[in-house]
Amino acid sequence: MRTTVVTIDGPAGAGKSTVAKQLAKRLHFSYLDTGAMYRALTLKALRAKVKLEDESALVALAKKTSIDFKEDPRQGLRVLLDGEDVSEAIRQVEVTNQTFYIARAPRVREIMVDWQREIGTKHNVVVEGRDIGTVVFPQATHKFYLDANFEERARRRIKELEEKGQNVEAEKLKQELKERDTKDMTRTAGPLKKADDAVFIDSTDLTAEQVVEKMSERIKGHKVSESQGRK
Ligand code: DC
């Protein structure tokens, strides 16, 4: 079966998750949060006290790991690490700040990419991440790159954490966000980069609904022009 894949890449805090979930719902597609996979493997490595600098050890760990997603009617999408629900645990600051070890390891990324492609060949799916339009699904039907200015992305992250009841030091968070941006954009393997054929959307002054609307319009417009092209 040929599936339709929509890719959304962009930096932390650009609004990818909110938008990707809403868009998937609207299109009746599945939703894949690839960042959750990198986070889940980081959590497992931390718990197992695997040296995060040791790529071979990370590869061995990845090979004996299963990461699944399950839709819960009340709580939404849940992330399962070897069957355990780790949806909250993978959002801890400690995990967030150490995920770059997994993300920078080329051989671990290859395993992640294989998992992601397997999902994308089975379902119509909206996939969000950093390298989805460039590396994972370069042939995707629709590609978006979502960004927002730094202050706005930091503001959103702070709001999100405060809503979860966490105490946030704004300056520290900004520093961490800046470091994560640099690491995401400068690593050799699968860096965050806009695919040449991705549509760029700046969400700084837009609500999630407005971004979803823009994406839906592009997707619909694309279908029209494709069918016109075939006539
Ligand atoms: O989207 P997120 O913040 O949950 O992602 C966490 C980290 O995972 C991010 O800082 C970099 C990494 N990541 C990646 O390297 N490639 C992806 N496709 C998705 C996430």
Residues whose N, C-alpha, C, O or C-beta is under 5 A from the ligand:
A	BS01	DC	A12 T34 G35 A36 Y38 T99 A103 E128 G129 R130 D131
